[in-house]
Amino acid sequence: MKIALIDSGIGLLAATAAVRRLRPDADLVLSFDPEGMPWGPRTPEGITERALAVAEAAAARHPDALIVGCNTATVHSLPALRARLEPGIPVIGTVPAIKPAVAAGGPVAIWATPATTGSAYQRGLIESFADGVPVTEVPCWGLAEAVEHADQAAVDAAVRAAAELTPDDVRTVVLGCTHYELLAERIRAAVQPPGAATVVLHGSAVAVAAQALRRIGAQPAPDAPATGTVTVLLNGREGELPEAALGYAEARLLRTASPAASQ
């Protein structure tokens, strides 16, 4: 079994780690776009062009499924990616976990990149699932970029700024960018009022990983031998995980896997 994941940068690590935990025996292909990152400030057409390029590089390694490990790319590029790769390779997008977040009632905040915040796509999800629950969209300026470069001072500043935009009565936060799932506990601490019930965070990584397995007819097997290989593609060329990635537990988990398979 081989599963590919694409993103401009290390936001795909959350879903990658989720796949690794569900199927330690799965081979993984991680296709990055260091020459074109970040995708967020680009036009929708520009994002789609970059996403198609890294997806085609991953597809050349013949994966059984491909995960779009980026909310922004999913918003703008999923139809084009599916048109190019399916039905041969199922393509699974990353959708903000709004539906499960509002199920417990509100108020809810959605932390997302400025490109996703206020988009017709995200507004459509809110209209479809909020069902009267108060939802605040919080643009997180610079947070994904700070995570990407493991710039801790910039991460702290961006988290503080987003927390200030989050209403005090919010008890549920949707992590609407895959980069943010790498910071889950820091975000929780930033929005957690003293003495209040623990703020619940909703990410997408586990659901996306499970959906990828379902699309190829596979079952979770977390006790399977950790024989899965990891292949890293940097604009189509084999390479190593970005050094900044190793500051996150999700990347360190991958280092326990066997070396990349020879092609």
C-alpha positions as CSV (number, residue, x, y, z in Angstrom):
1,M,0.0,0.0,0.0
2,K,1.3,3.4,-0.9
3,I,-0.2,6.8,-0.1
4,A,1.0,10.1,-1.4
5,L,0.5,13.5,0.2
6,I,1.0,16.9,-1.3
7,D,1.5,20.5,0.1
8,S,3.7,23.4,-0.5
9,G,5.4,22.8,2.8
10,I,5.2,20.9,6.1
11,G,1.4,21.3,6.7
12,L,1.0,17.8,5.3
13,L,2.8,16.4,8.3
14,A,-0.3,16.2,10.4
15,A,-2.1,13.9,7.9
16,T,1.1,12.0,7.2
17,A,1.5,11.2,10.9
18,A,-2.2,10.2,11.1
19,V,-1.7,7.8,8.2
20,R,1.5,6.4,9.8
21,R,-0.4,5.7,13.1
22,L,-3.3,4.0,11.3
23,R,-1.0,2.0,9.0
24,P,2.6,1.8,10.0
25,D,3.2,-0.6,7.1
26,A,2.1,1.9,4.4
27,D,4.7,3.4,2.1
28,L,4.4,7.2,2.0
29,V,5.3,9.7,-0.7
30,L,5.5,13.3,0.5
31,S,5.6,15.8,-2.4
32,F,6.5,19.4,-1.5
33,D,6.8,22.6,-3.5
34,P,9.7,24.5,-1.9
35,E,10.2,26.6,-5.0
36,G,6.6,27.8,-5.0
37,M,5.8,28.1,-1.3
38,P,3.7,29.5,0.3
39,W,0.6,28.8,-1.8
40,G,-1.7,31.0,0.3
41,P,-0.9,34.4,-1.3
42,R,-1.2,33.1,-4.8
43,T,-4.2,33.4,-7.1
44,P,-6.6,30.4,-7.2
45,E,-5.2,29.6,-10.7
46,G,-1.6,29.9,-9.4
47,I,-2.4,27.5,-6.5
48,T,-3.9,25.0,-8.9
49,E,-0.9,25.1,-11.2
50,R,1.5,24.4,-8.3
51,A,-0.7,21.7,-6.8
52,L,-1.0,19.9,-10.1
53,A,2.7,19.9,-10.5
54,V,3.5,18.3,-7.2
55,A,0.6,16.0,-7.5
56,E,1.9,14.7,-10.9
57,A,5.3,14.2,-9.4
58,A,3.7,12.1,-6.6
59,A,1.5,10.3,-9.1
60,A,4.6,9.2,-11.0
61,R,5.4,7.0,-8.0
62,H,2.2,5.1,-8.5
63,P,0.4,5.6,-5.1
64,D,-2.9,4.0,-4.4
65,A,-4.3,7.3,-3.1
66,L,-3.3,10.9,-2.9
67,I,-4.1,13.3,0.0
68,V,-4.2,17.0,-0.5
69,G,-2.6,17.9,2.8
70,C,-3.6,21.6,2.6
71,N,-6.9,23.3,3.2
72,T,-6.2,26.2,0.8
73,A,-5.2,23.8,-2.0
74,T,-8.3,21.8,-1.4
75,V,-10.5,24.9,-1.6
76,H,-9.0,26.0,-5.0
77,S,-7.6,22.9,-6.6
78,L,-9.5,19.8,-5.7
79,P,-11.7,19.6,-8.8
80,A,-8.7,20.1,-11.1
81,L,-6.7,17.5,-9.2
82,R,-9.5,14.9,-9.4
83,A,-10.1,15.6,-13.1
84,R,-6.4,15.0,-13.7
85,L,-5.8,11.9,-11.6
86,E,-9.1,10.1,-11.0
87,P,-10.3,7.4,-11.3
88,G,-6.8,5.9,-11.4
89,I,-5.7,7.6,-8.2
90,P,-8.4,8.6,-5.6
91,V,-7.8,12.2,-4.4
92,I,-8.8,13.1,-0.9
93,G,-9.1,16.7,0.1
94,T,-8.7,18.3,3.5
95,V,-11.9,19.9,4.7
96,P,-12.1,22.1,7.9
97,A,-13.8,20.0,10.6
98,I,-16.7,22.4,11.0
99,K,-19.4,19.7,11.0
100,P,-18.1,17.8,14.1
101,A,-17.2,21.1,15.8
102,V,-20.7,22.5,15.7
103,A,-22.3,19.2,16.7
104,A,-21.7,19.9,20.4
105,G,-23.1,23.5,20.1
106,G,-21.3,26.7,20.1
107,P,-19.8,29.2,20.0
108,V,-17.2,28.0,17.6
109,A,-14.1,29.8,16.1
110,I,-12.5,28.7,12.9
111,W,-8.8,29.6,12.7
112,A,-7.7,29.6,9.1
113,T,-5.3,31.3,6.7
114,P,-6.4,34.7,5.3
115,A,-6.9,33.0,1.9
116,T,-9.4,30.5,3.4
117,T,-11.1,32.9,5.9
118,G,-14.1,34.4,4.3
119,S,-13.8,32.2,1.2
120,A,-17.0,31.1,-0.5
121,Y,-15.9,27.5,0.2
122,Q,-15.6,28.0,4.0
123,R,-18.7,30.2,4.1
124,G,-20.6,27.4,2.3
125,L,-19.5,24.8,5.0
126,I,-20.6,27.2,7.7
127,E,-24.0,27.7,6.1
128,S,-24.4,23.9,5.5
129,F,-23.4,22.7,9.0
130,A,-23.6,25.5,11.6
131,D,-27.4,25.2,12.0
132,G,-27.6,28.4,14.1
133,V,-24.5,27.8,16.1
134,P,-22.4,31.1,16.4
135,V,-19.3,30.8,14.3
136,T,-16.4,33.3,14.2
137,E,-13.9,33.2,11.3
138,V,-10.5,34.1,12.6
139,P,-7.8,35.0,10.0
140,C,-4.4,33.9,11.3
141,W,-2.0,36.3,9.6
142,G,1.5,34.8,9.2
143,L,0.9,31.7,11.4
144,A,1.3,29.1,8.7
145,E,4.5,30.7,7.5
146,A,5.9,30.9,11.0
147,V,5.2,27.2,11.5
148,E,6.8,26.4,8.2
149,H,10.0,28.0,9.2
150,A,9.9,26.9,12.9
151,D,10.2,30.6,13.8
152,Q,9.0,30.3,17.4
153,A,8.9,34.0,18.1
154,A,6.8,34.5,15.0
155,V,4.6,31.6,16.0
156,D,4.0,33.1,19.4
157,A,3.1,36.5,18.0
158,A,0.7,35.0,15.4
159,V,-1.0,32.8,17.9
160,R,-1.5,35.7,20.3
161,A,-2.9,37.9,17.5
162,A,-5.4,35.2,16.5
163,A,-6.3,34.6,20.1
164,E,-7.2,38.2,20.5
165,L,-9.6,37.9,17.6
166,T,-11.2,34.9,19.2
167,P,-14.3,35.6,21.3
168,D,-13.9,34.9,25.0
169,D,-16.9,32.6,25.1
170,V,-15.6,30.2,22.4
171,R,-15.1,26.7,23.7
172,T,-14.4,25.0,20.4
173,V,-11.8,25.9,17.8
174,V,-11.6,24.4,14.3
175,L,-8.0,24.2,13.1
176,G,-8.7,25.2,9.5
177,C,-5.1,25.0,8.3
178,T,-3.1,21.8,8.5
179,H,0.0,23.7,9.8
180,Y,-2.0,24.6,12.9
181,E,-2.5,21.0,13.9
182,L,1.3,20.9,14.6
183,L,0.7,23.6,17.3
184,A,-2.5,22.2,18.8
185,E,-1.6,22.5,22.5
186,R,0.0,26.0,22.1
187,I,-3.3,27.2,20.4
188,R,-5.4,25.6,23.2
189,A,-3.3,27.3,25.8
190,A,-3.7,30.7,24.1
191,V,-7.5,30.5,24.0
192,Q,-8.1,28.7,27.3
193,P,-9.7,31.0,29.9
194,P,-8.5,30.2,33.5
195,G,-11.0,28.0,35.3
196,A,-13.2,27.4,32.3
197,A,-14.0,24.1,30.7
198,T,-11.2,22.8,28.4
199,V,-11.3,24.2,24.9
200,V,-11.9,21.5,22.4
201,L,-9.9,21.6,19.2
202,H,-11.0,20.0,15.9
203,G,-8.4,19.1,13.2
204,S,-8.8,17.2,10.0
205,A,-5.8,14.9,9.9
206,V,-7.3,11.7,11.4
207,A,-10.5,11.9,9.4
208,V,-8.5,12.5,6.2
209,A,-6.2,9.5,6.8
210,A,-9.2,7.3,7.6
211,Q,-11.0,8.5,4.4
212,A,-7.9,7.7,2.3
213,L,-7.9,4.1,3.6
214,R,-11.6,3.8,2.9
215,R,-11.2,5.0,-0.6
216,I,-8.8,2.2,-1.4
217,G,-10.7,-0.5,0.6
218,A,-8.1,-0.7,3.4
219,Q,-8.7,-1.0,7.1
220,P,-6.8,0.7,9.9
221,A,-4.1,-1.6,11.4
222,P,-2.2,0.4,14.0
223,D,-0.5,-2.7,15.2
224,A,1.0,-3.6,11.8
225,P,4.8,-3.8,11.6
226,A,6.4,-0.4,11.0
227,T,7.8,-1.4,7.6
228,G,6.4,1.6,5.7
229,T,8.9,3.6,3.7
230,V,9.1,7.4,3.3
231,T,10.0,9.1,0.0
232,V,10.4,12.9,0.0
233,L,10.0,14.8,-3.3
234,L,11.1,18.4,-3.5
235,N,9.6,19.8,-6.8
236,G,9.8,16.2,-8.1
237,R,13.3,15.5,-7.0
238,E,14.1,13.1,-4.2
239,G,15.4,14.8,-1.1
240,E,15.0,15.0,2.7
241,L,12.4,16.4,5.0
242,P,13.0,20.2,5.5
243,E,15.2,20.7,8.6
244,A,12.4,22.8,10.2
245,A,10.1,19.9,10.1
246,L,12.1,17.9,12.6
247,G,11.1,20.4,15.3
248,Y,7.7,18.7,15.3
249,A,6.8,15.4,16.7
250,E,4.9,14.4,13.6
251,A,8.1,14.5,11.5
252,R,10.1,12.7,14.1
253,L,7.5,9.9,14.0
254,L,8.4,9.3,10.4
255,R,12.1,8.9,11.2
256,T,11.2,5.6,12.9
257,A,10.2,4.2,9.5
258,S,12.5,2.3,7.3
259,P,14.6,4.2,4.7
260,A,13.0,5.3,1.5
261,A,12.4,2.5,-1.0
262,S,14.7,2.5,-4.0
263,Q,12.9,3.2,-7.2
